[in-house]
């Protein structure tokens, strides 16, 4: 379901405002193919009606309302001396409230093949009974939506830009990064950049692809450093850069692509984008320091976990969404809503990633987070569990060989820790989706919602 608001101006009292085009535009923007759109007036002197838009007939409706509830009939509602807490600009409008009783404040319209289902002569009216006013209708659309995707051409632009950038780099750093990029990856962050860049009024596919590629390079640079710090041997089913090339090369590769990504971002020439990405990079580095420091208190606690995850993972998700919107000159409220969407999605994504550590299809050895004493929410919840918690804490406090790691894995999977993490991650995705309800997304809402849902429903 998609929710939003329909806003418009009225010019005078007892005015029949034809909103058919406005409603149709919202249906097209949402991508709704088959379903319903529900409208509800947010005002006690604004009604809704479906009828024929013929001027003489509308005059007949106006006169009917005036006869049934005359403006000069004398309404107790207008006796301000008998009412409390009346604003100084309160209008005399008892007649308008009474006329609204003859109408309705609600309307449900069917949608088929992406179009409103209306008869040949039918139009949708908002009936102003006390204008001129700024008016608002609550709107909900539900049914089957057509996903508006970035498209194969846009996705190809990212891959072409990545290939172009990696091709010109010195082989000692370029070759390891190419192997890492060719091993796969979800390209989730660049997808968010590309989608967000379509929301504002000035979408430029080439600039968006440049920014998306830079974000992906930045993300992979963090992975190279993470794998070195964590002493990881495999990433995406292949040896990590540190394992294949050595620690010194891994540090150099990560540093090089941190520098290159920030240069590419700066060359785009949008100060808002540059500042947003710089803030994210700072948050990532600070969180990495916290992560390493907290390993002495392994498995840690929920608050410490969230503090690290918001920096290490969510900061780049949030920046990807916000920077894409900034690149297209989206309104500030849209940029901020997308930033919040990205942050919530990033935390949920990391929680799902923690669960993947206990999946044999993850592309890395099961229990790697346990062995490396990485902050992990399933471990935190398992350590809190009344049944398995004492043994989990005892094992984690000691030396972690293969036998101990296997036993901890068994205890985590046998407890309700993974279920709790999954529920929490899905709750965060629900919160992220709600951030999209109040902003105009030009039909991209179903795609963003689909990305958010799939980010936590995965095994790799």
HELIX and SHEET records of a PDB file:
HELIX    1   1 UNK A   20  UNK A   30  1                                  11    
HELIX    2   2 UNK A   55  UNK A   68  1                                  14    
HELIX    3   3 UNK A   76  UNK A   78  5                                   3    
HELIX    4   4 UNK A   80  UNK A   82  5                                   3    
HELIX    5   5 UNK A   94  UNK A  101  1                                   8    
HELIX    6   6 UNK A  152  UNK A  167  1                                  16    
HELIX    7   7 UNK A  171  UNK A  182  1                                  12    
HELIX    8   8 UNK A  188  UNK A  196  1                                   9    
HELIX    9   9 UNK A  205  UNK A  230  1                                  26    
HELIX   10  10 UNK A  241  UNK A  245  1                                   5    
HELIX   11  11 UNK A  247  UNK A  268  1                                  22    
HELIX   12  12 UNK A  271  UNK A  294  1                                  24    
HELIX   13  13 UNK A  295  UNK A  297  5                                   3    
HELIX   14  14 UNK A  302  UNK A  309  1                                   8    
HELIX   15  15 UNK A  310  UNK A  314  3                                   5    
HELIX   16  16 UNK A  315  UNK A  327  1                                  13    
HELIX   17  17 UNK A  332  UNK A  356  1                                  25    
HELIX   18  18 UNK A  368  UNK A  372  1                                   5    
HELIX   19  19 UNK A  377  UNK A  384  1                                   8    
HELIX   20  20 UNK A  389  UNK A  397  1                                   9    
HELIX   21  21 UNK A  402  UNK A  414  1                                  13    
HELIX   22  22 UNK A  417  UNK A  434  1                                  18    
HELIX   23  23 UNK A  445  UNK A  456  1                                  12    
SHEET    1   A 5 UNK A   2  UNK A   9  0                                        
SHEET    2   A 5 UNK A 134  UNK A 145 -1                                        
SHEET    3   A 5 UNK A  32  UNK A  41 -1                                        
SHEET    4   A 5 UNK A 106  UNK A 112 -1                                        
SHEET    5   A 5 UNK A 115  UNK A 116 -1                                        
SHEET    1   B 3 UNK A  15  UNK A  18  0                                        
SHEET    2   B 3 UNK A 122  UNK A 128 -1                                        
SHEET    3   B 3 UNK A  46  UNK A  52 -1                                        
SHEET    1   C 2 UNK A 234  UNK A 235  0                                        
SHEET    2   C 2 UNK A 238  UNK A 239 -1                                        
END                                                                             
